[in-house]
């Protein structure tokens, strides 16, 4: 066997183990005798117990996995040493969460089939690295529910209650579903709730179809009614398999049916075998896996699930995260009871669920310089313990998901299978750094902060009473630094979302120097926001960001919808947005919206109706608003809605606004052209004669946003 050549990276490794596809696990792991599997290489490092750093060098080729590759506390080397698993320099080491499917034969027309092991069930497929889809109807877009199924009433000791048909069935419009298809193994992908909501998607098997009443039944109740106008499509029926890139699996008989995009004789078809490819998990928080580095690897293809549900809930009383824990928090790479783990320079593609999950106890881990694309759910998902759960006696000890870094990544094309996916989602996770990422092509959010609002918290957690004054102590999505990110083309398949969104997280999150553009809901009446501080989003600092090309419906669209208390907006640029209102400040559900500060911001060409709209009249709604620069190229003078008790319909012009409340607001603000260097080409610095200088507003160079010059992949996804 020829000796493998692996140009060394700068390293202090005292032990190096080599792995190659042509190796043998009976070998010694030297360049001349590489091992065949990463599991054997891991075990070799454990057995040799190095007293310094160690590395596993993975040589070029594909490594197919039928089970997750697992690392635990036994891989935490002593004395602060680290174990690095890396691709050999200049080689592509591909870890695949599936198997190749071969032996294709023509079935009917352009549809082919191949034998697979009977009972092997999978919910994704890939041809030459490109995701295929279950055969579906309609081929693109959605159908709309004709009407909500009628509810019957059940007698209970507490009185009559609805039976739930409106949550577990719906009536479809005549002619919408092909009647000649066999739907016995089919699924429905849907957005339950009132037709306009489209908050969370759900995938359920179809239990039966009653053709006489045109009713589709599913076995599990949705969180809300499946109402008239709710969007859905059906999938996974052989009769629907008509287009290239569609598949159907008959797991019982062991046949996979597929229509190829390319040449069946040359194509590589991969069917997933695992939902989790890399499992990095200590046995307990006090026994964490630590100091592992995964560098320059290609991770490809993990599976989705047969069913993705929402919780049963009423109205706003819904848990902070939806879905069963083992599904909601699964991912291609999953860390738990993990500290000082690094994922760097890797390509992650084709995750069935989230690409990277940092769950429960996860501290000081780094996700940097990775290309993350074609994602079933979230790109990077940081999620601590649910509120009130875990072996804790106080909220301080429960704050265990913290201090992680997500930086210099490209996170693209998320939410492919779960439509409320985000680029980065933070749930009960704090003290994190999320910087210099590009996040694009997301169905709902770019970056999302999640917690639980005071109005729906329980009376106590961990044996401690919850009050208004202490409730933030229980909310761990706090002190996060989200900066210098380039976020664009989000909210692409739903509404009531934004590029940067928060719902009831903790205090003192900073959002600054981000470049946000091209945000628009595809729904005719969809709510579109560039920035969304939703219910009880408190104590945010929003500064030095650019929001542009946000556009939306006349029903509701704004550069930013602002709820919560003590939020600060300073030196932001809102420019060239086709929306009803520049900003909306809103108090709902009894959650306060007050003590807001609005200083040194630019609002240029960002309103159709009013510059600002205030909903709710707390006497300290605004603590300060001044030194803002406002401009409309149409020559329209700015108007303000709300907080104007003496104005007709509480809408006043700029002069009236400045005289309002004893002249407290915007006395030094200016209505004038901000004179950007070149806004048409996204240069938001100022010319020397700009009025921004006198107001103390600093121009923003968006070239600093997104991955830096050291990002290891080019725009085509090739390694540099």
C-alpha positions in Angstrom: 0.0 0.0 0.0 1.5 3.4 -0.9 2.2 5.7 1.9 -0.3 8.5 2.3 1.0 12.1 2.1 -0.5 14.5 4.6 1.2 17.8 4.7 1.1 18.7 8.4 -0.9 21.6 9.8 0.9 23.5 12.6 0.3 21.2 15.5 1.8 20.0 18.8 0.3 16.6 18.3 2.1 13.8 20.1 -0.1 11.2 18.4 -1.4 11.1 14.8 -3.8 8.5 13.5 -4.6 8.2 9.8 -7.8 7.1 8.2 -8.5 6.3 4.6 -11.2 4.6 2.6 -8.8 2.0 1.4 -7.5 1.4 4.9 -8.2 -1.5 7.3 -9.2 -1.3 11.0 -6.7 -4.0 11.7 -3.9 -1.7 10.7 -1.9 0.6 13.1 -3.1 3.9 11.8 0.2 5.0 10.4 0.5 6.7 6.9 1.5 3.4 5.5 -1.3 1.5 7.3 -4.3 3.7 7.7 -7.4 2.6 9.5 -10.7 2.4 7.5 -13.2 4.1 9.9 -13.3 7.1 12.2 -14.7 4.9 15.0 -11.5 2.8 14.9 -9.3 5.9 14.8 -11.2 7.3 17.8 -10.8 4.1 19.7 -7.1 4.0 18.8 -6.5 7.4 20.4 -8.4 6.3 23.5 -6.3 3.1 23.7 -3.0 4.9 23.3 -3.9 7.6 25.9 -1.6 10.3 24.6 -0.2 12.8 27.2 -0.3 15.7 24.7 -2.4 16.8 21.8 -3.6 14.2 19.3 -5.0 14.3 15.8 -7.0 12.1 13.5 -6.1 12.8 9.8 -9.0 11.8 7.5 -7.9 11.3 4.0 -9.9 12.0 0.9 -13.0 9.9 0.0 -16.4 9.0 1.4 -17.1 7.5 4.7 -20.7 6.1 5.0 -22.3 5.9 8.4 -25.2 3.7 9.5 -24.9 5.1 13.0 -23.8 8.4 14.5 -20.1 9.0 15.0 -19.9 9.4 18.7 -17.4 11.2 21.0 -17.7 11.5 24.8 -15.7 12.4 27.9 -13.3 9.6 27.2 -12.1 11.7 24.3 -11.2 14.7 26.5 -7.5 14.4 26.7 -5.8 15.1 30.1 -3.9 18.2 31.0 -5.9 20.5 28.8 -4.7 18.7 25.6 -6.9 18.6 22.5 -8.0 16.1 20.0 -8.3 17.3 16.4 -10.2 15.4 13.7 -9.3 17.0 10.4 -9.3 16.4 6.7 -5.8 15.8 5.2 -4.6 19.0 3.6 -5.8 19.4 0.1 -8.1 16.4 0.3 -11.9 16.2 0.6 -13.0 13.9 3.4 -16.7 13.4 3.2 -18.7 11.9 6.1 -22.1 10.7 4.8 -25.1 9.9 6.9 -26.4 7.3 4.5 -25.8 4.6 1.9 -25.6 4.6 -1.8 -28.6 3.1 -3.7 -27.7 1.1 -6.7 -29.2 -1.5 -9.1 -31.7 0.8 -10.8 -34.2 -0.6 -13.3 -36.7 1.2 -15.4 -40.2 1.0 -13.9 -42.7 3.0 -16.0 -41.8 5.8 -18.4 -39.1 7.9 -16.8 -39.6 6.5 -13.4 -36.9 4.1 -12.2 -36.8 1.8 -9.1 -34.2 0.0 -7.0 -34.3 -2.6 -4.3 -33.6 -1.4 -0.7 -33.7 -3.3 2.5 -37.2 -4.1 3.5 -38.2 -2.1 6.5 -35.5 0.6 5.9 -37.5 3.9 6.2 -36.0 7.2 5.2 -37.6 10.6 4.4 -35.0 12.3 2.3 -33.0 11.4 -0.8 -30.1 13.0 -2.7 -28.9 12.7 -6.3 -25.4 13.9 -7.0 -25.5 16.0 -3.8 -28.8 17.7 -4.6 -31.8 17.1 -2.4 -34.8 15.2 -4.0 -38.3 15.6 -2.7 -41.1 13.2 -1.9 -43.5 13.0 -4.8 -46.0 15.8 -4.1 -49.1 17.7 -5.1 -49.2 20.4 -6.2 -45.8 20.4 -7.7 -44.9 23.8 -6.4 -46.6 26.1 -3.9 -49.6 25.2 -1.9 -53.3 24.4 -1.9 -55.6 26.2 0.5 -58.0 24.5 3.0 -61.6 24.9 1.8 -63.0 25.1 5.3 -62.4 24.0 8.9 -63.9 20.6 9.7 -67.0 20.8 11.8 -66.6 20.2 15.5 -68.9 17.8 17.4 -69.3 18.3 21.1 -68.4 15.7 23.7 -70.0 15.5 27.1 -67.6 15.6 30.0 -68.0 16.0 33.8 -67.0 19.6 33.2 -69.5 20.1 30.5 -69.5 19.9 26.7 -66.1 20.3 25.0 -65.1 20.4 21.3 -64.1 17.0 20.0 -61.1 18.4 18.1 -62.0 17.5 14.5 -61.0 21.1 13.5 -57.5 20.3 14.6 -57.2 16.8 13.2 -59.0 17.2 9.9 -59.9 19.7 7.2 -62.1 20.0 4.2 -60.4 20.5 0.9 -61.9 22.2 -2.2 -63.4 20.1 -4.9 -60.9 19.0 -7.5 -57.8 19.9 -5.4 -56.6 16.4 -4.8 -56.1 13.7 -7.4 -58.5 10.9 -6.6 -56.6 8.2 -8.4 -53.7 8.3 -6.0 -53.1 5.8 -3.1 -52.7 8.0 0.0 -52.2 5.1 2.4 -48.5 6.2 3.1 -49.0 9.8 2.2 -48.3 12.9 4.3 -49.6 16.4 4.5 -47.3 19.4 5.1 -49.4 22.2 6.5 -49.5 25.5 8.3 -52.2 25.1 10.9 -54.0 28.1 12.5 -56.0 30.9 11.1 -55.2 31.3 7.4 -53.2 34.5 8.0 -51.0 33.0 10.8 -48.6 30.7 9.1 -46.4 30.6 12.2 -45.3 27.0 12.4 -45.3 24.2 9.9 -46.3 20.6 10.6 -45.8 17.3 8.8 -48.3 14.5 9.5 -49.2 11.2 8.0 -52.7 11.1 6.4 -54.8 8.6 8.3 -57.6 8.6 5.8 -59.5 10.7 3.2 -63.3 10.8 3.1 -64.0 11.7 -0.5 -67.7 12.2 0.0 -67.2 15.0 2.5 -63.8 16.0 1.0 -62.1 15.6 4.4 -58.5 14.8 5.1 -57.9 13.3 8.5 -54.6 13.2 10.3 -53.9 11.1 13.5 -52.6 13.9 15.8 -54.2 17.2 16.8 -52.5 20.4 15.7 -51.9 23.3 18.1 -54.6 25.3 16.4 -57.5 24.7 14.1 -56.7 23.9 10.5 -58.8 26.8 9.2 -60.1 27.9 5.9 -57.3 29.3 3.8 -54.5 27.4 5.7 -51.8 26.3 3.2 -50.9 22.7 2.6 -49.6 20.2 0.2 -49.7 16.4 0.1 -46.7 14.2 -0.6 -45.3 10.6 -0.7 -47.7 8.8 -3.0 -46.5 6.8 -6.0 -49.2 8.2 -8.4 -47.8 11.7 -7.7 -44.4 10.8 -8.9 -44.2 12.7 -12.2 -41.3 15.2 -12.1 -37.5 14.9 -12.1 -36.1 14.9 -8.6 -39.2 13.2 -7.0 -39.1 9.9 -5.1 -41.4 7.5 -3.4 -40.4 4.8 -0.9 -42.4 1.6 -0.5 -40.6 0.5 2.7 -42.8 -2.6 3.2 -42.0 -4.1 -0.1 -38.4 -2.7 -0.2 -38.7 -0.6 -3.4 -37.5 3.0 -4.0 -39.0 4.8 -6.9 -37.3 7.8 -8.4 -37.3 10.0 -11.5 -33.7 11.1 -12.2 -32.6 14.6 -13.0 -29.5 13.3 -14.7 -28.2 10.0 -16.2 -29.3 7.0 -14.1 -26.2 5.1 -15.1 -23.9 7.8 -13.7 -25.8 9.4 -10.8 -24.9 8.8 -7.2 -28.0 8.4 -5.1 -27.7 8.6 -1.3 -30.5 7.6 1.1 -30.0 8.7 4.7 -29.6 6.2 7.5 -29.2 8.6 10.5 -30.7 11.9 11.7 -27.5 12.7 13.6 -24.1 12.2 11.9 -21.7 13.6 14.6 -22.8 13.1 18.2 -20.5 14.9 20.7 -21.9 14.3 24.1 -20.6 13.7 27.6 -22.5 11.4 29.9 -23.4 14.2 32.3 -22.7 17.9 32.9 -20.0 17.0 35.4 -18.5 14.7 32.9 -18.4 16.8 29.7 -16.7 16.0 26.5 -14.1 18.8 26.0 -11.4 20.2 23.7 -12.3 18.5 20.5 -11.7 20.2 17.1 -13.4 19.1 13.9 -11.7 20.8 11.0 -12.1 21.0 7.2 -14.5 18.0 7.0 -17.5 17.6 4.6 -20.6 16.3 6.3 -23.4 15.3 4.1 -27.0 13.9 4.1 -29.0 13.1 7.3 -32.6 12.1 7.5 -35.9 13.9 8.3 -38.8 12.3 10.2 -42.1 10.8 9.3 -44.0 13.3 11.5 -43.2 16.7 12.9 -45.9 18.0 15.3 -46.7 21.1 17.1 -47.7 21.0 20.8 -51.3 21.2 21.8 -51.9 24.8 23.0 -54.4 27.6 23.1 -53.8 31.0 21.7 -50.5 32.4 23.0 -50.0 29.8 25.7 -47.5 27.7 23.7 -44.1 26.4 24.8 -41.0 28.4 23.8 -40.0 25.6 21.5 -42.2 23.3 19.5 -41.9 19.6 18.7 -40.8 16.5 20.7 -37.4 17.1 22.3 -35.6 14.2 20.5 -36.8 15.6 17.1 -36.8 19.3 17.8 -33.2 19.2 19.0 -31.7 16.6 16.7 -29.2 17.7 14.0 -26.4 16.7 11.7 -24.0 17.8 14.4 -25.2 17.7 18.0 -23.3 18.8 21.1 -24.5 18.2 24.7 -22.6 18.2 27.9 -19.9 19.7 25.7 -17.3 22.4 26.4 -14.6 23.9 24.2 -15.6 22.0 21.1 -14.7 23.6 17.7 -16.3 23.0 14.3 -14.2 24.9 11.8 -13.9 25.1 8.1 -16.4 22.3 7.5 -19.1 22.0 4.8 -22.4 20.8 6.2 -25.0 20.0 3.5 -28.3 18.2 3.4 -29.2 18.1 7.1 -32.7 16.6 7.6 -33.3 18.6 10.7 -30.9 21.3 12.1 -27.3 21.4 10.9 -25.7 22.2 14.3 -27.4 21.8 17.7 -25.9 23.0 21.0 -28.2 21.5 23.5 -28.6 21.9 27.3 -25.1 22.0 28.9 -23.0 23.5 26.1 -20.4 26.1 27.0 -17.6 27.9 25.2 -18.0 26.0 21.9 -17.1 27.5 18.5 -18.8 27.1 15.2 -16.6 29.1 12.8 -15.8 29.4 9.2 -18.3 26.8 8.0 -20.4 26.6 4.9 -23.9 25.4 6.1 -26.4 24.9 3.3 -29.6 23.0 2.3 -30.9 22.7 5.9 -34.1 20.9 7.0 -34.6 23.2 9.9 -32.3 25.7 11.7 -28.7 26.4 10.6 -27.3 26.7 14.2 -29.6 26.0 17.1 -28.5 26.9 20.6 -31.0 25.6 23.1 -30.6 25.3 26.9 -33.0 23.6 29.3 -36.7 24.5 28.9 -37.8 26.9 31.6 -38.3 25.1 34.9 -36.8 21.8 33.7 -33.6 20.1 34.7 -32.0 19.1 38.0 -31.8 22.7 39.3 -32.8 24.4 42.5 -32.5 28.0 41.2 -32.5 29.8 37.8 -28.8 30.7 38.1 -27.7 27.1 38.1 -29.9 26.4 35.1 -28.0 28.9 32.9 -25.8 26.2 31.3 -26.0 26.9 27.6 -23.8 29.9 27.3 -20.6 31.5 26.0 -20.6 29.9 22.6 -19.4 31.5 19.3 -21.1 31.3 15.9 -18.9 33.4 13.6 -17.8 33.7 10.0 -20.2 31.1 8.6 -22.4 31.1 5.5 -25.8 29.7 6.4 -27.9 29.3 3.4 -31.2 27.7 2.3 -32.7 26.7 5.7 -36.1 25.5 6.7 -36.4 23.2 3.7 -38.5 20.7 5.7 -39.7 22.7 8.7 -40.9 26.0 7.4 -40.3 28.1 10.5 -36.6 27.5 10.4 -33.9 30.2 11.2 -30.3 30.8 10.3 -29.4 31.0 14.0 -31.9 30.3 16.8 -31.2 31.1 20.5 -33.5 29.5 23.1 -32.6 29.8 26.8 -29.0 30.4 25.7 -26.9 33.5 26.5 -23.5 35.2 26.6 -23.1 34.0 23.0 -21.3 35.8 20.1 -23.1 35.6 16.7 -20.9 37.7 14.3 -19.8 38.0 10.7 -22.2 35.4 9.4 -24.1 35.5 6.1 -27.6 34.2 6.6 -29.9 33.9 3.5 -32.8 32.1 2.0 -34.7 31.4 5.2 -38.4 30.8 5.3 -39.0 32.8 8.4 -36.2 34.3 10.5 -32.5 35.1 10.1 -31.6 35.3 13.8 -34.2 34.5 16.4 -34.1 35.0 20.2 -36.7 33.0 22.2 -37.9 32.9 25.8 -41.2 33.1 27.6 -43.3 36.2 28.3 -44.2 37.1 31.8 -47.9 36.8 31.2 -47.8 33.1 30.5 -45.1 32.1 33.0 -46.1 29.7 35.8 -46.3 31.1 39.4 -43.0 29.5 40.3 -40.0 27.7 38.8 -37.3 25.8 40.7 -39.4 26.5 43.9 -39.0 30.2 43.5 -42.0 32.6 43.0 -42.0 34.5 39.7 -42.7 38.3 40.0 -42.4 41.1 37.5 -39.2 42.3 39.1 -37.4 38.9 39.1 -38.9 37.2 36.0 -35.9 38.1 33.8 -33.7 36.0 36.1 -35.4 32.9 34.7 -34.8 33.9 31.1 -31.4 32.9 29.8 -31.4 34.2 26.3 -29.5 37.3 27.4 -26.3 39.2 26.9 -26.0 37.9 23.4 -23.9 39.8 20.9 -25.3 39.7 17.4 -23.1 41.9 15.2 -21.7 42.4 11.7 -24.0 39.8 10.1 -25.2 40.0 6.5 -28.9 38.8 6.5 -31.0 38.8 3.4 -33.8 37.1 1.5 -35.5 35.8 4.6 -39.3 35.4 5.4 -39.5 33.6 2.1 -42.3 31.2 2.9 -44.4 32.6 5.8 -45.3 35.8 7.5 -45.2 37.6 10.9 -41.4 37.3 10.9 -38.3 39.2 10.3 -34.6 39.1 9.6 -33.9 39.6 13.3 -36.7 38.5 15.6 -37.2 38.1 19.4 -40.0 36.8 21.5 -39.7 37.3 25.2 -36.0 36.6 25.8 -33.9 37.8 28.6 -32.2 41.2 29.1 -29.3 43.1 27.5 -29.0 41.5 24.1 -27.0 43.7 21.7 -27.8 43.8 17.9 -25.4 46.1 16.1 -23.6 46.6 12.8 -25.8 44.1 10.9 -26.7 44.6 7.2 -30.3 43.5 6.5 -32.0 43.6 3.1 -34.6 42.1 0.8 -37.2 40.9 3.3 -40.7 40.3 2.1 -43.5 37.9 3.0 -44.8 36.0 -0.1 -48.3 36.1 1.3 -50.6 38.8 -0.1 -51.6 40.0 3.4 -48.5 38.8 5.2 -46.9 40.8 8.0 -43.4 41.8 7.1 -40.8 43.3 9.4 -37.1 43.8 9.0 -36.6 43.9 12.8 -39.2 42.3 15.1 -39.0 42.7 18.9 -42.1 40.8 19.6 -43.9 40.3 22.9 -41.9 41.2 26.0 -38.6 41.7 24.2 -36.9 43.9 26.7 -33.7 45.8 27.3 -32.4 45.4 23.7 -29.7 47.7 22.3 -30.2 48.1 18.6 -27.5 50.2 17.0 -25.5 50.9 13.8 -27.6 48.5 11.7 -28.8 49.0 8.1 -32.3 47.9 7.1 -33.1 48.3 3.4 -35.4 46.8 0.8 -37.9 45.6 3.4 -41.3 45.6 1.6 -44.7 44.3 2.4 -48.5 44.5 2.3 -50.8 47.3 3.3 -52.2 45.1 6.0 -49.0 45.3 8.0 -45.5 46.1 7.0 -42.8 48.0 8.8 -39.0 48.3 9.1 -39.4 47.4 12.7 -42.2 46.3 15.1 -41.1 47.1 18.6 -42.6 45.8 21.8 -41.1 45.4 25.2 -39.5 47.9 27.6 -36.3 49.8 27.9 -35.2 49.2 24.3 -32.6 51.5 22.8 -32.3 52.4 19.1 -29.3 54.4 18.2 -27.5 55.2 14.9 -29.5 52.8 12.7 -30.2 53.4 9.0 -33.7 52.5 7.8 -33.6 53.3 4.1 -35.6 52.6 0.9 -38.2 50.3 2.3 -41.7 49.9 0.7 -43.6 49.6 4.0 -46.6 51.2 5.6 -44.8 52.5 8.7 -41.1 53.2 9.4 -41.5 51.8 12.9 -44.4 50.5 15.0 -44.4 50.5 18.8 -47.0 48.2 20.2 -48.4 47.1 23.5 -50.4 43.8 23.4 -51.4 41.0 25.8 -50.9 43.2 28.8 -47.1 43.2 28.2 -45.6 46.6 28.7 -44.2 48.8 25.9 -42.5 51.8 27.4 -39.2 53.6 28.2 -38.0 53.4 24.7 -35.1 55.6 23.3 -34.8 56.6 19.7 -31.7 58.7 18.9 -29.5 59.5 16.0 -31.3 57.2 13.5 -31.9 57.8 9.8 -35.3 57.2 8.3 -35.1 57.8 4.5 -37.9 56.7 2.1 -39.4 54.2 4.6 -43.1 54.9 4.9 -46.4 54.9 3.0 -48.7 55.8 5.9 -46.7 57.2 8.8 -43.1 57.5 9.9 -44.0 56.1 13.3 -47.1 54.4 14.7 -47.6 54.1 18.5 -50.2 51.6 19.8 -50.9 52.1 23.5 -50.5 55.4 25.4 -48.2 54.7 28.4 -47.1 58.1 29.7 -43.5 57.0 29.3 -43.8 55.2 26.0 -40.8 57.2 24.8 -38.1 58.2 27.2 -36.2 60.0 24.4 -36.5 60.7 20.7 -34.1 63.2 19.2 -31.3 63.9 16.7 -32.9 61.7 14.1 -32.6 62.4 10.4 -35.7 62.0 8.4 -36.3 62.2 4.6 -38.7 61.3 1.9 -37.7 61.8 -1.7 -41.4 62.2 -2.7 -41.5 65.4 -0.7 -44.0 63.9 1.8 -43.7 65.4 5.2 -43.5 62.8 8.0 -46.5 62.1 10.1 -46.9 60.2 13.4 -49.8 58.1 14.6 -50.5 57.7 18.3 -49.3 59.6 21.3 -51.0 62.6 19.8 -54.1 63.3 21.9 -54.9 66.6 20.4 -54.6 65.5 16.7 -57.5 64.2 14.6 -57.5 60.4 14.7 -54.3 60.8 16.8 -52.3 61.4 13.6 -50.2 64.6 13.5 -47.8 66.2 11.1 -44.2 66.7 12.0 -44.8 70.2 13.5 -47.5 68.9 15.7 -45.4 65.9 16.8 -42.5 68.2 17.9 -45.0 70.4 19.8 -46.6 67.3 21.4 -45.9 66.4 25.1 -44.5 69.9 25.8 -42.0 69.7 23.1 -40.1 66.7 24.6 -39.4 64.9 21.3 -37.2 65.5 18.3 -36.4 69.2 18.9 -33.0 68.6 17.4 -34.1 66.2 14.7 -33.8 67.3 11.1 -35.8 66.6 8.0 -33.2 66.6 5.2 -31.6 64.4 2.6 -29.0 62.3 4.4 -26.6 62.4 1.4 -25.3 58.9 1.4 -22.2 58.2 -0.7 -24.2 55.7 -2.9 -27.3 54.2 -1.4 -28.3 52.6 -4.7 -25.2 50.4 -4.4 -25.5 50.0 -0.6 -22.8 52.5 0.4 -24.3 54.1 3.5 -21.4 56.3 4.4 -21.9 60.1 4.2 -20.7 62.7 1.8 -18.8 65.6 3.5 -21.9 67.9 3.3 -24.3 65.4 4.9 -26.4 66.8 7.7 -25.7 63.5 9.6 -22.4 64.8 10.7 -23.8 67.6 12.8 -26.2 65.2 14.4 -23.4 62.9 15.5 -24.6 60.0 13.2 -21.9 57.7 12.1 -22.0 56.2 8.6 -22.1 52.5 8.2 -19.8 50.5 6.0 -21.7 47.3 5.2 -18.6 45.8 3.6 -17.6 44.8 7.1 -20.7 42.6 7.5 -20.7 38.9 6.7 -17.8 36.5 6.5 -14.3 38.0 6.4 -11.5 37.5 3.9 -10.4 34.3 5.6 -13.6 32.5 5.0 -12.4 29.2 3.5 -15.0 28.8 0.7 -15.6 30.8 -2.4 -19.0 32.0 -3.6 -19.5 28.7 -5.6 -18.9 26.7 -2.4 -15.5 25.5 -3.4 -12.6 25.4 -0.9 -10.1 28.2 -1.6 
